[in-house]
């Protein structure tokens, strides 16, 4: 199963999780980068404002074509109770190239991470074969069981497809 993990991370929490996922899945990894600077307090405010307005991100060129993969696992942090704008923009732009997809998100609380994952399904019409929503505390701490369950579900669902 040829797999790609695609993610956006503003602070590094989602980056660490995405790299763990890519390693567990033997996947290529693509970090979404954009033209807008989202560092520090000002970046946080721009992220919130853009998210509330559903303003698409200006993504920098990609390395990998998701159409070349059997499974694409996409994730990012929750911004204002939805998936972060760079990740959302990527999925909206690439949804016709995504046949099997998994979504993951991190957020201050588990309810918000779940809302971010659910927002991706609502916005794109794509049904993920598996999802993972982690509170920041869990994403930064012990999450090996959640990660293992997500990876197992991705593998099992893809093998049955």
Buried (B, 14 or more C-beta within 10 A) or exposed (E): BEBBBBBBBBBEBBBBBBBBBBEBBEBBBBBBBBEBEBEEEEBBEBBEEBBEEEEBBEBEEBEBEBEEBEBBBBBBBBBBBBBBBBBBBBBEBBBEEBEBBBBBBBBEEBEBBBBBBBBBBEBBEBEBBBBBBBBBEBBBEEBEEBBEEBBEBBBEBBEEE
